Amino acid sequence: MTMMWRSTLLLYTRLTLLSSLLFPASSFATGSAKTYRLVHLSMSSNTSPKKVAILGGGIAGLSCASQLLSRHKQSGGGQSYELEVTVFDTGRLRPGGRCSSRLVGDKPPVVKNSQPQQRRACDDDALQTNNQDETNTTPINIHKALLVNTNHQQGNNNSMARILNSAGAIDHAAQIISVPKLNNGSSGGGMDRFQSQVDEWLTSNVLEKFPEGSVCELINDDGAADEESANKQLKLEPLKGDMYYGKGGMGNIPLAMLDYCLSFNGFGENYTGQSFRIAQDVWVSPSNGVKYIGNRNKDDGNNNNDDDGEPQWELRAGNKSLGKYHNLVIAHNGKCADRIMSRTPAKAFHSLLRTKFAPYVPQWGGREMTLNSIYSLVFAIKSSDGETSPISKVVANLCNQNDNDDDDVYTIMIKNEPTLRLLSCNSLKHHHAQNPNSQSNIEIYTLLSSPQFGKQFKGPQENLPLDLQEKVVMKLLSNLEHSLNLDVGDVSNSVVDLKLQLWGAAVPMNTWSSTSSSNNGDVDGFVYDANYGVGAAGDWILDPSVAGAWESGRRLADWMLQHHEESDNKREKWSVGLPDLTNNSNNKEKNGKFAPSRVALESGIGTIPPSPNSKFEFPSSSSNDGQSQRRQGGGRGRGGGGRGRGRGGRGGRSGRGDSGGRNSNRARNNNDRMSAVGN
């Protein structure tokens, strides 16, 4: 698959150069943006192509693009109209979003006024550390590695000799793929289509199935999750259920999807009416990057005409145009998606993109999309020749004690330490994709924190201060040592390279469940505003997992093409999932509501097979009664439904709203103490 991808990419790169020579006036010349595009022969000169822009090159965006292209081809749509699909992705190297990997040879960001140097992060004399605070207790090996990552030493971050850049594939975000059973009230069908896609990926070596017993839960044998004794008994329990990962890296899954999309670019007789392009490393401006220009073929004041005429949306990156499009798909979430749509007339659609960041949601689901934040620490540890690492020794001993015949445990769900959630050994999981020139006594792990830890130590994720990084790294490694019954320093003193990343907009804690499917009660899992030709797909609408993102994108694509092919003059008939904001701004639940994702709340890292060792309890104050309390003050000020300090203030028309404000704050304070409990 890797060789196929490289040869395909080489072909398209050459064709891109040819097209740029023949057609130099490209609207995608946006700085460092990398765009794969093709020139094709039009099937018909009488119709202009229908253009769709997808913001987000993760699983949801690529799934939507794949389904748009394949369904259009299968239905023979190219005979009546042509389809152009463009994906805009912010990834610096490749698409994938949260389903991504670091691969051998990946170059770090270019640092101005720096010169590449051939050194490892933790070589004794590689870095000058004279500026280290004498009172700093961070081990020198950790401090040196963090200096590299924060560019405190000129040029060090460009070193291609770093262990993490040369050892092999590293999954630093999504770790596990499973096929969930939807139990969130979804009425649009199950995950049969995604199961078929998984089977196809297995056949084509895109996916690998976790061997039985290779995903385990680490628990205290006596069930005491808060055991303080240094001699506590540990136990590894295999997690049941089918689980998968990307062969050679989770990032190979979106690359396979990209390869499939690119296959629709044909020439001459091979052109069937579809074309695809991806603009890589492109940031659509959050403030003015999306502008609704309307359908200029419709009569003034008539919103019921079809949108088959001129484009409705214009995109920009800075002061450069990215083109005009008939339809827009928002396939990412977080503050950027919120800001991008905030100045458009699609108010009901935009209301669903407003985002809150927290490690939990109340029992009634909350009023906004809620994402948690997770720290991801990738670290390499070096053992003496002929020895295994302290982590490997503990795992091997536990496997022997528990009569586990296979001691190749790839991934551990940590249940005995509340600040940690997952430990995965990339060296074992991707052993077939390791660099043959890498050192055999190096083991590379990915450690994911709990959402509560991510909130407690949250910082500016694009520029984490060095002192915060040191604090976070040492706490994570120290807590890992504690969870494994290791002595202080057993892991941290063995680290030879590391990379810390704050996954700021990580996993949805709730999902939007719609009851507003206009003409088909069995349609949900996405949002579509037919009046403005804009839709949204993602795991926050269906299920917080790779499966949920993929299925949401597929369903949206099917609906958009069906709308285009069968559209009558009643646009509102085709809108799906929109809240009702006509009479009361707080009446969003009339056509749906946000529901808590219990599995995501328990695991903190998304949907995985259910665990017998996890239990989750909502606080009593987060019941449905708490929902009504929050609404008594109303408004957006400091009242009960507001965001402020609880006196009521400008809380709607109910005066000061004292009672509602105080009740709201009491409920909010109780919610802050809520956490998942693992044993």
PEUR-V237608 format. One record per backbone hydrogen bond with DSSP energy under -0.5 kcal/mol. NH is the residue of the N-H (numbers start at 1). CO is the residue of the C=O. If there is no record, write none. Layout:
# PEUR-V237608
NH,CO
NH,CO
This chain:
# PEUR-V237608
5,1
6,2
7,3
8,4
9,5
10,6
11,7
12,8
13,9
14,10
15,11
16,12
17,13
18,14
19,15
20,16
21,17
22,18
23,19
26,24
29,26
30,28
31,29
33,30
34,280
35,33
36,278
37,35
42,40
50,82
51,49
52,84
53,327
54,86
55,53
55,329
56,54
56,88
62,58
63,59
64,60
65,61
66,62
67,63
68,64
69,65
70,66
71,67
72,68
73,69
74,70
75,71
76,73
77,72
78,72
79,76
80,77
81,77
83,273
84,50
85,275
86,52
87,277
88,54
89,87
89,279
96,57
99,96
100,98
102,170
103,101
105,165
106,103
112,110
114,111
117,155
119,117
122,496
123,120
126,123
127,123
129,127
132,129
136,133
143,139
144,140
145,141
146,142
147,143
148,144
149,145
150,146
151,148
152,147
153,147
154,152
156,153
158,155
159,156
162,159
165,162
166,162
166,163
167,163
170,102
172,100
172,170
173,100
174,98
177,244
180,178
182,180
195,191
196,192
197,193
198,194
199,195
200,196
201,197
202,198
203,199
204,200
205,202
206,201
207,201
208,245
210,243
214,211
216,214
216,411
217,237
218,413
219,217
219,235
220,679
221,233
223,220
225,223
227,224
232,229
235,219
237,217
237,235
238,236
239,215
244,177
245,208
247,206
249,246
252,249
253,250
254,250
255,251
256,252
257,253
258,254
259,255
260,256
261,257
262,258
263,259
264,261
265,262
266,264
266,274
270,267
271,268
272,270
275,83
277,85
278,36
279,87
280,34
280,278
281,89
281,91
282,89
284,282
285,316
289,285
291,314
293,291
293,312
294,312
296,294
298,295
302,299
303,301
305,302
312,325
313,325
314,291
315,323
316,289
317,320
320,317
322,315
323,315
325,313
326,51
327,51
328,533
329,53
330,535
331,55
331,329
338,334
339,335
340,336
341,337
342,338
342,339
344,341
347,345
350,346
351,347
352,348
352,349
353,350
354,350
354,351
356,369
358,356
358,371
363,622
364,622
365,362
369,354
371,356
372,507
374,503
376,501
377,375
377,447
378,376
378,499
379,377
379,445
380,497
381,443
382,494
383,441
387,384
393,389
394,390
395,391
396,392
397,393
398,394
399,395
400,396
401,397
402,398
403,400
404,399
405,403
407,405
409,407
410,214
410,408
411,214
412,423
413,216
414,412
414,421
415,218
415,413
420,417
421,448
422,448
423,412
424,446
425,410
426,424
426,444
427,444
429,425
430,426
431,428
433,430
434,431
435,167
438,435
442,439
443,381
445,379
446,424
447,377
448,422
449,375
450,419
454,450
455,451
456,452
457,453
458,455
461,459
463,460
469,465
470,466
471,467
472,468
473,469
474,470
475,471
476,472
477,473
478,474
479,475
480,476
481,477
482,478
483,479
484,480
485,482
486,481
490,487
493,489
494,491
495,491
495,492
496,380
497,380
499,378
501,376
503,374
503,501
504,502
506,372
506,504
509,370
510,370
511,595
512,540
513,511
513,593
514,512
515,591
516,591
518,575
523,520
524,522
527,536
528,576
529,534
530,528
532,529
533,529
534,529
535,328
536,527
537,330
541,538
542,538
545,543
549,545
550,546
551,547
552,548
553,549
554,550
555,551
556,552
557,553
558,554
559,555
560,556
561,557
562,558
563,559
564,560
565,561
566,562
567,563
571,569
573,570
574,571
575,572
576,528
581,579
587,584
590,587
591,588
592,589
593,513
594,366
595,511
595,593
597,509
598,596
601,597
602,598
603,599
604,600
607,544
614,611
615,677
622,619
623,620
626,623
627,623
628,624
629,625
630,626
631,627
632,628
632,629
633,629
637,650
641,634
642,639
643,636
643,637
644,637
646,638
648,638
651,648
652,650
654,651
657,654
661,657
662,658
663,659
664,660
665,661
666,662
667,663
668,664
669,665
670,666
671,667
672,668
673,669
673,670
674,671
677,615
678,676
679,613
